[in-house]
Amino acid sequence: MADRHPTRVLISREQLDTRVAEMARQIRADYPGNLHIVAVLKGAFMFMSDLVRNMEGSVSMDFMAVSSYAKGTTSSGEVRLVKDLDTALDGRDVLIVEDIVDTGLTLTYLQEILRARNPRTLRTACLLSKPSRRKVDVGVEYVGFTIEDHFVVGYGLDYAEQFRNLPYIGVIES
């Protein structure tokens, strides 16, 4: 097990609950009909779960897994598709749900893959955005929180597969 632990709370459970509910209302206002949500595993599973619990109406869900991080605190820059979707996207309104947008490389890769599958619309919601780390300009229509360049864990985000279960977003100092 890693010897690094979060040293402080960056975003509390209460802040997460409030902002995720706000985002769900905003997304539903933009997409009042059928919405197909694609969560990016593993980090976005808690965010997606709370997001859809705050939505009324018809919502379907699917999951993709991509890998861009090693067991460290920096992105490897290499993106691989680990698990693909189980359903088609053709003609559907699709929302990608991502935990964090850092360099933008992973999300750009995902958006390209999903656009090629002919959804009617394709938008992205991310819980956390780190614009200071961007290597590519990537579109994100719904952002929960914009944060500084910290390595964060909790609420689905991990360090070496640990700390996903924390009910808040914490910072691991380097």
PLY file of the C-alpha trace (Angstrom):
ply
format ascii 1.0
element vertex 174
property float x
property float y
property float z
element edge 173
property int vertex1
property int vertex2
end_header
0.00 0.00 0.00
1.21 3.45 -0.79
2.60 5.40 2.12
1.07 8.64 0.88
-2.21 9.85 2.35
-4.42 12.89 1.81
-3.27 15.75 4.02
-6.27 18.04 3.67
-9.81 18.27 2.38
-10.11 20.30 -0.82
-13.83 19.79 -1.48
-16.17 18.60 1.27
-18.98 16.06 0.93
-21.50 18.86 1.35
-19.90 20.90 -1.45
-19.91 17.81 -3.68
-23.58 17.07 -2.97
-24.64 20.65 -3.70
-22.65 21.05 -6.91
-23.55 17.63 -8.35
-27.26 18.37 -7.79
-26.83 21.74 -9.55
-25.07 20.06 -12.47
-27.84 17.45 -12.76
-30.47 20.21 -12.99
-28.42 22.09 -15.62
-27.89 18.95 -17.72
-31.59 18.04 -17.47
-32.58 21.55 -18.57
-30.38 21.09 -21.65
-31.50 17.47 -22.21
-35.09 17.00 -21.01
-35.61 13.85 -23.11
-33.75 10.56 -23.28
-30.14 10.91 -22.24
-27.47 8.23 -22.50
-24.66 8.67 -20.00
-21.24 7.14 -20.53
-19.17 7.03 -17.34
-15.44 6.67 -17.53
-14.26 3.96 -15.13
-13.03 3.74 -12.55
-12.83 7.29 -11.28
-16.20 8.64 -12.42
-18.44 5.94 -10.95
-19.36 7.83 -7.75
-19.87 11.12 -9.58
-22.09 9.45 -12.20
-24.07 7.63 -9.53
-24.86 10.82 -7.63
-25.46 12.75 -10.85
-28.12 10.34 -12.16
-29.76 10.06 -8.74
-30.36 13.79 -9.00
-31.95 13.54 -12.48
-35.56 12.96 -13.31
-36.73 11.44 -16.55
-35.27 8.85 -18.86
-31.58 8.12 -18.38
-29.64 5.12 -19.63
-26.06 4.37 -18.67
-23.00 2.60 -19.98
-19.35 2.45 -19.00
-15.97 2.75 -20.67
-12.57 2.26 -19.15
-9.45 3.95 -20.40
-6.03 4.01 -18.87
-3.65 6.94 -18.89
-2.11 6.84 -15.45
0.51 4.51 -14.09
0.64 3.96 -10.33
2.19 7.37 -9.79
0.87 10.89 -9.57
1.52 12.02 -13.14
-0.10 11.03 -16.40
1.83 8.68 -18.63
0.57 10.52 -21.72
-0.41 7.19 -23.27
-4.12 6.40 -23.49
-5.51 2.88 -23.94
-9.09 1.66 -24.26
-9.55 -1.02 -21.60
-13.35 -1.55 -21.71
-15.65 -0.51 -24.54
-19.36 0.29 -24.48
-22.03 -2.38 -24.46
-24.58 -0.35 -26.47
-24.65 1.65 -29.70
-24.67 5.47 -29.70
-26.08 6.11 -33.17
-28.62 8.96 -33.06
-28.58 9.30 -29.26
-27.95 12.26 -26.98
-24.78 11.22 -25.16
-23.09 12.70 -22.11
-19.57 11.62 -21.19
-19.08 11.71 -17.42
-15.44 12.04 -16.40
-13.90 12.42 -12.96
-11.10 14.83 -13.79
-9.79 16.61 -16.87
-6.09 17.17 -16.48
-3.97 17.25 -19.66
-7.07 16.71 -21.82
-5.43 13.85 -23.72
-7.68 11.10 -22.34
-10.87 13.07 -22.87
-9.87 14.10 -26.42
-9.24 10.43 -27.23
-12.62 9.44 -25.78
-14.52 12.19 -27.56
-12.98 11.19 -30.90
-13.93 7.54 -30.39
-17.50 8.38 -29.41
-18.06 11.03 -32.12
-17.18 8.37 -34.70
-20.17 6.36 -33.45
-22.62 9.01 -34.70
-24.40 10.23 -31.58
-27.02 12.93 -32.19
-25.20 15.09 -29.63
-22.09 14.55 -27.54
-21.28 16.63 -24.48
-19.02 16.17 -21.49
-19.43 16.66 -17.75
-16.42 16.49 -15.47
-16.31 16.75 -11.72
-12.89 18.40 -11.61
-10.98 20.47 -14.14
-7.30 21.44 -13.97
-6.89 23.96 -16.79
-3.29 24.76 -15.82
-2.29 21.21 -16.88
-3.94 21.18 -20.34
-1.84 19.94 -23.23
-4.76 20.04 -25.69
-7.80 22.26 -25.95
-10.74 19.99 -25.13
-14.40 20.92 -24.80
-16.13 20.35 -21.46
-19.65 21.75 -21.24
-20.33 20.99 -17.57
-17.61 21.48 -14.93
-18.15 20.76 -11.26
-15.07 22.44 -9.82
-12.01 24.08 -11.31
-8.99 23.29 -9.17
-5.31 24.15 -8.99
-2.63 21.61 -9.89
-3.00 19.28 -6.89
-2.97 15.49 -6.88
-6.43 14.68 -5.57
-8.12 11.53 -4.29
-11.51 10.52 -2.95
-15.04 10.37 -4.33
-13.87 7.82 -6.90
-10.40 9.22 -7.59
-7.45 7.14 -6.48
-3.77 6.95 -5.76
-2.48 3.45 -6.64
-6.09 2.14 -6.36
-6.50 3.54 -2.84
-8.73 6.28 -1.39
-11.61 6.01 -3.91
-13.95 5.45 -0.97
-13.34 8.82 0.70
-16.56 10.88 0.76
-14.64 14.09 -0.07
-11.88 15.26 -2.40
-8.55 15.33 -0.57
-5.09 16.48 -1.57
-1.98 14.30 -1.52
1.04 16.57 -1.22
4.11 15.72 -3.28
0 1
1 2
2 3
3 4
4 5
5 6
6 7
7 8
8 9
9 10
10 11
11 12
12 13
13 14
14 15
15 16
16 17
17 18
18 19
19 20
20 21
21 22
22 23
23 24
24 25
25 26
26 27
27 28
28 29
29 30
30 31
31 32
32 33
33 34
34 35
35 36
36 37
37 38
38 39
39 40
40 41
41 42
42 43
43 44
44 45
45 46
46 47
47 48
48 49
49 50
50 51
51 52
52 53
53 54
54 55
55 56
56 57
57 58
58 59
59 60
60 61
61 62
62 63
63 64
64 65
65 66
66 67
67 68
68 69
69 70
70 71
71 72
72 73
73 74
74 75
75 76
76 77
77 78
78 79
79 80
80 81
81 82
82 83
83 84
84 85
85 86
86 87
87 88
88 89
89 90
90 91
91 92
92 93
93 94
94 95
95 96
96 97
97 98
98 99
99 100
100 101
101 102
102 103
103 104
104 105
105 106
106 107
107 108
108 109
109 110
110 111
111 112
112 113
113 114
114 115
115 116
116 117
117 118
118 119
119 120
120 121
121 122
122 123
123 124
124 125
125 126
126 127
127 128
128 129
129 130
130 131
131 132
132 133
133 134
134 135
135 136
136 137
137 138
138 139
139 140
140 141
141 142
142 143
143 144
144 145
145 146
146 147
147 148
148 149
149 150
150 151
151 152
152 153
153 154
154 155
155 156
156 157
157 158
158 159
159 160
160 161
161 162
162 163
163 164
164 165
165 166
166 167
167 168
168 169
169 170
170 171
171 172
172 173
